Each structure stands twice: as structure tokens, then as C-alpha cells.
Amino acid sequence: MHIGFLGLGNMGGPMAHNLLKAGHQLYVFDVSATAVAGLTAAGAQEATSAGAIAKAGVEVIITMLPAATHVREVYLGDDGLLANVQPGVLLIDSSTIDPMSAREVAAAAAKNGNPMIDAPVSGGTVGAAAGTLTFMVGGSEADFQKAQPILVAMGKNIVHCGDCGNGQVAKVANNMLLGISMIGAAEAMSLGVALGMDARVLAGVINSSSGRCWSSEIYNPFPGVVENSPAARGYSGGFGTDLMLKDLGLASEAAKQVRQPVILGALAQQLYQAFSMQGNGMLDFSAIIKLYRQEN
């Protein structure tokens, strides 16, 4: 297929490469010339703007952008996608934004005659490179089916979550729980080690008992427990603290709009905010254990 791709960062770049590997023809745009050069060297064609991609005769346009403000600008701006795209072109936004913004942009796309789905991802940069991402998709059943052959080139699990915006709902709810559970794992591991227990033995007990969770078993925050985890390499790589803080903020803002209490989510947001303000925003989010081990 002829596909336009906007946003070639740490996630979007590998995703676009996987589309090329699957045989699709890509037209790409990013504000980073280096990111664009990496894709054109692999066979993609460069576009000079979002509007230029929309005019390139593509059948599908995919966006992977940092925040809702960027999504609004790219889709709704004067020289944005909706001002230039032909009716019928499928639009896929894989950015992580709040559900209300996703629904607003999808409604504008529908008025323009363009089917649109929100399809945020889980799996990190490793999953993006390996093509094993999970896509959480919001949109109609027909649009979901139309998008599946494209998404499977970039991911392993493609889940239809319901109407437009529900992909973002699944993403913010999941990541809020992840942030909370990581704090719980960090607190429990720190307590056990402070009381004299070996970290590996403690983790083994937790992971075969009722405290078992992904944050403890797969991504344990205590150094030396899980090989190849961020904790084993000084909390480098992985999912950054500031990215977790962003997602917790999205969850908190969405909760306000529907008057839904998220008490632990708000507490987790404050803890990650304090940790980031100490200069740790670029560390993997599992480094939150440093707050409990009194490390800087």
C-alpha cells in the first residue's frame, strides 16, 4: 500500500521501518532531518510537510506524535492533514493522548469524509523495533478491519477496544496501573531488603505468591534481580520517568472530565513528579525505587 507516516521518533522510526520491510511504499515527514534521512535511506520517500503527505496520493496516513497539541496541529491546522487529504483515506493516530482529544479529531475527520482510528501502542522501543507492539484500537469495526493488515506489520497483538477514543482509554488506564504497581513493587522490595532479605529470594517469593505482577516478575526495579532489565543497566533505556509522568497526567485529566476518582493514580503522579524534579526524568520509570532506597 501507499502509506504516509508522520513522526519518526524513537517509536515511529522503527514502526515505519517495519512497514517498509513488509513491502509498503512510504512517504514520510518529521521535523528531524536525521530521522527522515534514516527512512529515505531504507527506501521511503520524503515529504516536506503534513499537507504534502496528504497530497501524495496515499491510501493510509499514520501519525506518531508527542502530545495532543501536536496531533491537533497536524490534523486540524491550516496546512494540516484534513485541509489537504482526499475523502476516504484512512487515518491512524498512534500517539498517546487524552481520549477526549482523540474523539474530537476523529469527529473532524468524519466530517471530512475520512475514517479514523486511535491506535496507541504498548511494548516500548524494543517492541517497536521487533514488530511486536500491542495496538489498542478505538474506532468502528469496519475501520478496525481495514487497519488490521497495516497494523500487523508493526505489532503482534491488535485489540479492538470499541469506539473512537477507547484505544486511548485502554492506554491511559493500563499505564496508570503500571505506574501504581511499579511503586508498589519498589516499596515492597525496598522494605524486604532493608529488613535483611536477599533481593533475588524475596522477588522469587513474591513472583510465586499473591504479590506477583509484571512490575515485579518481568521488570523488577531492584538491581540484580532481572537480567537485561533497566535496573540491571543503571535504569537506562526502557520507558522514561517523564513519559510515565505524562501518561499519569493524561489519566488524571481524563478522570477529572468524567468526575472519576483516581486516588492512587494521583499519588503515583505526585511521586513521579517529585522524582523527575530531582533530575531523574530521563531514567527508566522503575528507577522510582531510588526514592525508597534514598539514592540520588
N, C-alpha and C positions, 0 to 999 in steps of 0.2 A: 504494500500500500504506500501511497504518498502521505507522509506524516510530517506535520510541523511540531517542533519541540522548542519550548521557551523555558530557560532556566537550567543551566548546565553546571550546577554546583556539585558539592560532594555526593548528593543523591542523584540529581538529574543527569549528570555526566555519565555515570555508569549505566543508568537506565537507558539513555539514548544509545550508548554503545551496544547494548543488548538488542535493541531494535534493529540496528544495522546488521548485527550478527544473524538475526532472524530473516534477513533479506529485504527489509523495508527500505524505502527511499526516504531520507530525512532532509528537511530544511530546518536549520537551527538558528537560534538567536540567543545571545546573552550579552550583558554589559561587559563581561570579561573577554577580551580578545584572546587570551590564552586558552580559556575554556572552549571557545569556538574553534580555535586552531586545532585542538586535540580531536575534535569531532570531524572537521573537514579533512584532516589527515587520514581519518579512518573511512572516508567516503561520503560524508554528509555535505550538503550544500549550504553555504552561509546566506542568511537573510540579514538585512540591515535594520529591521525593526519588527515589532509585533505586527504592525499593519502590513509589512512586506510579506510576512509569513502567511497572513490571511489571504493575500492576493496571489499566492504561489500555486494555486490550484490543488491544494492538499485536500485529502478526504477526512482527515482527523487532525486535531490540534491538541497537544498535551502541554500542560504547564506545571512547573515545579518551582514555586516561588517562596520567598522567605516569610511573608506575612500577608494579612488580609488587605493592607493598604496597597501592596504590590499587585495582588490579584485584582482589586478594583481598578487600579490604573491600567493594567494590561488588557482587561476585558472591557471596561467602561470608558476609558479615555478617548479623547477626540480622535487620535490615530491608533486606537486600540483594536482589539480583535473584532468586536461586534460592529464597529464602524466600517469594517472592511471585508468581513468574511461573507461568503455566499450562504444563503439558507441551505439547511440540510447537512452541513459539515458538523460532525460530531466533536464536541468539546469535552476534554477530560482534564479536570484540575486535581493534581495530586499533592498540592500544597496542604499544609496543616494550618487551618484557620478555624474561626468560630462557626458553628452551624448556621447562625442567622445570616452571616455574610455569604456563606455558600448558597443558601436558599435565595438570597436577593440577586446574586449574579446569575443563578440558574433561571430565575424568573425573567430577567432581562434577556437572557439567551433565547428562552422560549418565545418571547415576543418578537425576536429577530428571526425566528424560524429555525433555530439551532438546538438540537438535542444536547443536553449537558449532564454529566455526572460528576460528583465529587468522589475522588478515589485516593484518599490519603493512604500512606503506607506504614508498615511496621517491618523491622528487620535490619535497620541501620545500613551503614555504608558497606558492610560485609555482604548483607543480603542483596543490596543494590548491584554490587559487582558480580555476585554469583547468580543473579536472576532468580532468587528465592524469596523475594518480598511477599508479604501479605498485603493485599489490597482490600480495603474496607470501602465498599461502593454504595453510594446513595444515588438513586435515580429510578426511572421506570424499569420494569422488567425487560421491555424491548430494547431500551438503550443499554442496559446491562449486558444483554446477549450480544449486542452489536460490538460492545467494547471488549468482550472476553478474548477474542483471538489476538488482540493487541496486547492486553494486559498479561497474557500467559507468556509472552516473550520476555517479560520483566519480572514475573513473580510466580510463586508456586501455589499460593492459596488466594483465591479470588472469591470474596464473600459479599453477597448482596445483602445490604443492611436495611433496605427499604427505600423510601422516597428521598428526594434531593435533600442533602444536608445530613442524612443519617450516617453516611460514611464518617463525617466529621464528629458526629455524636459518639460513634464507637471509638474513634481515635482518642478524643479527649477523656472519655470515661476510662478507657483502658490505661492511658498514660497517667491519669490521676491515681489510679490504683497502684500502678507500678511505682510511682514516686512514694506513695504511702508505705508500700510493702518493703521498699528498699530501706527506708528509715527504720522500719521495724526490725529488719534483718541486721542492720548496723547496730541498733540498740541492744538486741539480744546477744549478738556475737561479742560486742564490747563488754557487756556485763559478765558473760561466761568466762572470758579470758581474764578480766580483772579479778574474778574470784578464783583464778588458778587453774582453769581448764585449758587443755590444748585446743587450739582453734580448729584443727582438722577433725579431731574427735568430736568436738561439740557440733560442728557442721554435719558430721555423719549422723549424729543422734537426731538433730533437727530434721534432716532430709529423709529420715526413715520414720518420722513421727508426725504428730499433728501440726507441727510448725512448718512443715515442708511447703516451699513456694519457689517460684522461678528465681526470685531475688537471692535466695539462699543456695539453691541447688545448682543453678546454671551460672549465676553472676555474683557469687558471694563477694561481699565487699571487703572481707578481711584478707590481707595479703597472704599468699602462700596456700590458700585453700583450693582454689580452682585455677588450674594451669591455663594460660593464654587469656585469662580474663583481664580487664583493665587494672584490677587490683594487683595483678602479677607483674605489671609493667608501669608502675608508678601512676596509675589512673590516666594514662594517655590513651588517645583514640576513644572508640566507643561513642556513647551518647552524652554530649556535653551537659554540664550542670546548667548553663544558661539556656540550652534547648529544653531541658526538663522544666526549668523555671517558666519558660514561655508557654509550654503546654499546660502547666498548672494554672497559669494566668488565664488561659483560654477557658479552662474548666470552670474557674471561679467566676469569670464574666458571664459565661453561658448560664451558670447556676443562678446568678442574680436576675437574669432576664425571665426566668421561669419561677423565681422565688423558691428554689430548692436548696435546702441547707447542705453544705459540703464541709462539715466541721473539720474532719481530719485532712481533707484536701486543702483547706485554708491554712491549717497548721503546717502542713508539708510545704506549702508555698512560702510561708514565712521562714522556715528553716533553710530552704534552698536560697531564698533571698539573702539571708544573713551570711550564708556560706559563700555566695557569689560576691558579696560586698567585701569579703576578706581577700579577694583576689583569686578565687578558685573557679571562676566561671568557665574556663576552658577545660578543666578537669572533667573526667567522666563522672556522671551523677552518683555512682557508687562511692565516690570519694567523700560523700556526706558522712561516712564513718569517722572522718577526721575530727568532726565536731565532738564525737563521743570519746575519742582517744586523745583529745586535747592536743591535736597536731595542727601546725600551720604549714 
